[in-house]
Amino acid sequence: MSETIKVDIWSDVQCPWCYIGKRKFEAGAALFDGDVEVEYHSFELAPDTPVDFAGSPVDYLSERKGLPVAQVTEMLARVTGIAESVGLHYDYDSVHQTNTVISHELLHYAKAHGRQLDMKERLLKAYFVDGRHVGRIEDLADLAAEIGLDRADVVRALTAHDYLADVKADVAQANAYGIQGVPFFVIDGKYGISGAQEPEAFAGALRQAQADQDEAGAATPASAENR
């Protein structure tokens, strides 16, 4: 019997392709006849962003990338359309551009309490769909409470930065892997998939990882000793 396939995903809360990639990966996992365990890891696309950026995402991207406003607007319209194709309704007019490091700390807190996947979904929806702020402790604590986490304890942990070292460790691992953009998926510690690929690409990688496990499990003790 095949073991569970572990999938490690590097992602940022303010990455539009990460939410799209999450949906496409979920669709791919649904095509796979096996068990999958998902763990999210921290990646900061723009660690120099202030918590309260005075402007819109269009302003930020235009200033940061040096692109004309019209071109940025067109880029966001394109990604919004792709998001719609997977059932996500991005509202860039309401997005609060912010620093996401504390939201990553919250994801590690949620992981420690068995709720990381729920927290990841809530944060992405909060940022891209609901127009909520995901860079301030009080706002993050409200979102955590919405999925059943202890609000007061979340405030305590985020204020003390209990999980900042875990965020930094994720970023260091991303650097070690050579990850330069997200989403980035590592399947069973072997196969890397970059970007919001189509569901079948994910399903294919999961099937390959399962086949590798089955092949390894079929090896006899004698053959293993002779390697």
N, C-alpha and C positions, 0 to 999 in steps of 0.2 A: 504493500500500500504506500502510495506517495506521501511524502511529508508536506506540511503546509509550506507554500511558497512565500517567502518574506520579500516585501517590496518596500524599499526605503525611498522616500520622495523628498527632494529638496525643493523648497517653495517659499514664496513671500506672499504675505497677506495682500499687498497692493499690486500684485502681478496679475494682469487680466488674463494672460495665457495660462496661468496656474489654475484658475477657476475653470476655464475651458478644458484644460488638460485633465483636471480632476474628473469632470463629467465623462470625458472620452475614455479615461482609464477605467472608470466604474463600468462603462458600457463594455469595454474589452474584458474586464474581469467577469462580467455576467455571461460572456461567451465561453468562458474557460470552465472546464469540468474538473474543478479541484478547489482546495481551500487556499485562501490568500490572507496574509496578515500584512497590514499597512502601518507604517510608521512615518510620520512627517518630521522633517529636519529643517532647521532655520537657514535662511539665506536672505541677506539684506541687499536689495537691488540699489537702494539709495540711502546708505547709512548717514549721509551728511544732511539729510532732510530735517528741517526743524519740526518739532512736534506740532506747532501751529503755523503752518505755511500760509502766508497772506496772499492767497491767490487760488486760481482754479488749477486742475490738472493740466489744462491747455497751457496756462501761464508757466507752470513748473517745467513741463516737457520742452516748451519753446525756449525757456531760459537755459535749461540744463543741456539740451542737445544742440542749441543754436539753430533751430529749424523755424521756418516761417509759421506763424499761427495757423494759416490756412492749411499747411501741410499736416500739422499736428491734428487739427480738427478732422481732416480726412482720415488720418491714421486711426483716431478714436472711433470714428463712424464705422470704419471697416471692422475693427475688433468687436464693436457693439453688435454688428450684424452677425458675425461668426458666433458670438455668445448666444444670440437669439436662436441660432440653429441648433443649439444643444439645450435650449430651454432656460437660458439665463437672461434676465432683463436688466442690463447695465444702465445706470442712470448717472452719467458723468457730470451732469449739471449739479448733482447733490454730493458728489464725492469730496471728502475732506482729505486733501493731500497731507501726509504726516510721516513721522518717523515710526517705524514698525518694530523696533527692538523690544519694547515692552510687550507687544502682542505676541512676539515669539517666546518671551518668558512665560506668558500666560499659557501658551500651547504646551510648554514643558510642565507647568503646574497641572494642566488638565491631563497630560499623559500620566503623571504620578498618581492621579486620582481616577484613572481608567476611562477618561472622557475626551481624549485627544481628537478623535475623528469628529465627534460632535462639535467640539470647540472650533476646529478648523473650518468646518462648514459654516458655523455661525459667524465667524470673523469675516470670511469671504463675502457672505451675503450682506453682512453689516456694511462693509466697505463699498461694494460695487452696486448693491441693489437698494439698500435701506438708507443710505446717506448718514450712517452713524460714524462717530469718531473712534478710531481704533488705536490712537496713540497716547491716550491719557488714562491713568490708572482708574479713576472713578468710572469713566465710560466703559472701560474693559471689564471692571467688576460687575457693572450692570449686565453686560452681555454674558459673563460667566454665570451670573445668578439665573439668567433666562434658561440655561440648560441644566440647572439644578446644583451648581457648585456653591459653596459657602462664600457669600459675598465678602463678609468681614475677613475671612481667612485669605481670600484672594488679594484684598487690599493690603493685608499684612505682608504676604509673600512678595507681591510686586514692589511694595515700598522698600522692602529689605533687599530686593534683587536676589532672592534665593536661587533663581534659576538662570542668572546671567551667565554663569560659567558654562552651563549646558548649551546656551545659545552660541557662545564663543567656540565651544568644542565642535558644534555642527558646522560652523563657518570654516573652522580649521580643516575639518574632514573634507568639506567641499573643495577647498584649495588643494588638498592632497590628491583628490580625484581629478583635479583639473577642471572642475565645473565652473563655467564662466557665465552661464545663464540658466534660468529656470522657466518652467519646471524641468527637473531632471530626475529620472526614475532609475533606480538600481534594482534589478530583478535577481533575487536569490544570491546577491553578492557577486554576480558574474556579468550580467548584461546591462549595459547602460542605454537608456533611451532619452534623447533630448527633445524637449518641446512637446506641444499638444498634438501628438500623433493620432492617427485614426484608430478606432477601437480594435480593429483586426491586428494592428501592429503590436498592441499590448497583449492581446490574446495569444498571438504567435510566440511572443517572448515567454509568456507564462507556460505555454505548452512545451517549448524547448527546455525550460528549466525543469519542468516535470519529467520530461524524457531523460534528461541528464541524471536526475535523482533515481529514476527507475533503472537506468543502466548501471549506476554505481551500486544500487542495492542488489542487483542481480549478480554482481561479481562474487565468485566463491572465495573463501578464505585463502585457498592455495594460490589462486590467480592474484589476489591482493598482495600476498607475500612476495610474489615473483616480480612485482612492479619495481 
